[in-house]
């Protein structure tokens, strides 16, 4: 599962739209209240999660002006661990690679 949340990291106030690998239990604790379509939801397909995150990121940027907001992808392992923001292009590339990895694992299990 992949959870999408907006985050305002306590460390330095960095704002990101986070895609947490593992679902809602693996998001960072600084999630903001859901405001945009698709927030605080879990997705089975990493490509869908990233597209939702990008859409939220674009909307959030419009609302706050020129403030830097990026998409960030990671896994907290149940702890607090801010993720590093990446470009939309890099996020989409990660999602495609992650999907291929999941598909390969599924095919291996079925063999």
C-alpha positions as CSV (number, residue, x, y, z in Angstrom):
1,X,0.0,0.0,0.0
2,X,1.0,3.6,-0.6
3,X,-0.5,6.4,1.4
4,X,-0.6,10.0,0.3
5,X,-0.5,12.8,2.9
6,X,0.5,16.5,3.0
7,X,3.2,17.0,5.5
8,X,4.8,20.0,7.3
9,X,8.0,18.4,8.7
10,X,8.8,19.5,12.2
11,X,12.5,19.5,11.6
12,X,12.6,22.6,9.4
13,X,9.1,23.3,8.2
14,X,9.6,21.7,4.8
15,X,6.2,21.1,3.1
16,X,5.9,18.0,1.0
17,X,3.2,15.7,-0.4
18,X,4.3,12.4,0.9
19,X,3.9,9.0,-0.6
20,X,4.5,6.5,2.2
21,X,5.5,3.0,1.2
22,X,3.5,0.6,3.5
23,X,0.4,2.7,3.9
24,X,-1.0,5.1,6.5
25,X,0.9,3.3,9.4
26,X,4.2,4.4,7.7
27,X,3.5,8.1,7.1
28,X,5.3,10.7,9.1
29,X,3.4,12.1,12.1
30,X,3.2,15.7,10.8
31,X,0.4,15.0,8.3
32,X,-2.0,17.9,7.8
33,X,-5.8,17.5,7.8
34,X,-7.0,16.3,4.4
35,X,-8.0,19.2,2.2
36,X,-7.5,18.0,-1.4
37,X,-9.0,15.0,-3.3
38,X,-7.1,11.8,-2.6
39,X,-5.4,12.9,0.6
40,X,-5.0,10.5,3.6
41,X,-5.9,7.6,1.4
42,X,-4.1,4.4,0.5
43,X,-3.4,3.1,-3.0
44,X,-2.4,-0.3,-4.2
45,X,-0.8,1.0,-7.3
46,X,2.3,3.2,-6.8
47,X,1.6,4.9,-10.1
48,X,-1.8,6.1,-8.9
49,X,-0.4,7.2,-5.6
50,X,2.2,9.3,-7.3
51,X,-0.2,10.9,-9.7
52,X,-2.5,11.8,-6.8
53,X,0.4,13.2,-4.9
54,X,1.5,15.3,-7.9
55,X,-2.1,16.6,-8.4
56,X,-2.3,17.6,-4.7
57,X,1.2,19.2,-4.9
58,X,0.1,21.4,-7.8
59,X,-3.1,22.5,-6.1
60,X,-1.3,23.2,-2.8
61,X,1.3,25.3,-4.7
62,X,-1.4,27.4,-6.3
63,X,-3.0,28.0,-2.9
64,X,0.2,29.2,-1.1
65,X,1.8,31.0,-4.0
66,X,5.5,30.5,-4.8
67,X,6.3,28.4,-1.8
68,X,8.5,25.4,-2.6
69,X,6.5,22.2,-2.2
70,X,7.6,18.8,-3.6
71,X,6.6,15.2,-3.7
72,X,8.5,12.9,-1.3
73,X,8.6,9.2,-1.3
74,X,9.8,6.9,1.4
75,X,9.2,4.4,4.2
76,X,9.4,5.4,7.9
77,X,9.4,1.8,9.2
78,X,7.0,3.1,11.8
79,X,9.3,5.8,13.1
80,X,9.6,9.5,12.2
81,X,11.8,10.1,9.2
82,X,11.3,13.0,6.9
83,X,11.6,12.1,3.2
84,X,13.6,14.1,0.7
85,X,11.5,16.0,-1.9
86,X,12.0,15.0,-5.6
87,X,10.8,16.2,-8.9
88,X,7.6,15.0,-10.5
89,X,9.7,13.3,-13.2
90,X,11.7,11.4,-10.6
91,X,8.5,10.5,-8.7
92,X,6.9,9.1,-11.9
93,X,10.0,7.1,-12.7
94,X,10.1,5.6,-9.2
95,X,6.4,4.7,-9.5
96,X,7.0,2.9,-12.8
97,X,10.0,1.0,-11.4
98,X,8.1,0.1,-8.2
99,X,5.1,-1.2,-10.3
100,X,7.5,-3.3,-12.4
101,X,9.1,-4.7,-9.2
102,X,5.6,-5.5,-7.8
103,X,4.5,-7.2,-11.0
104,X,7.7,-9.2,-11.2
105,X,7.2,-10.4,-7.5
106,X,3.6,-11.3,-8.3
107,X,4.6,-13.3,-11.4
108,X,7.3,-15.1,-9.3
109,X,4.8,-16.1,-6.7
110,X,2.4,-17.4,-9.3
111,X,5.1,-19.6,-10.9
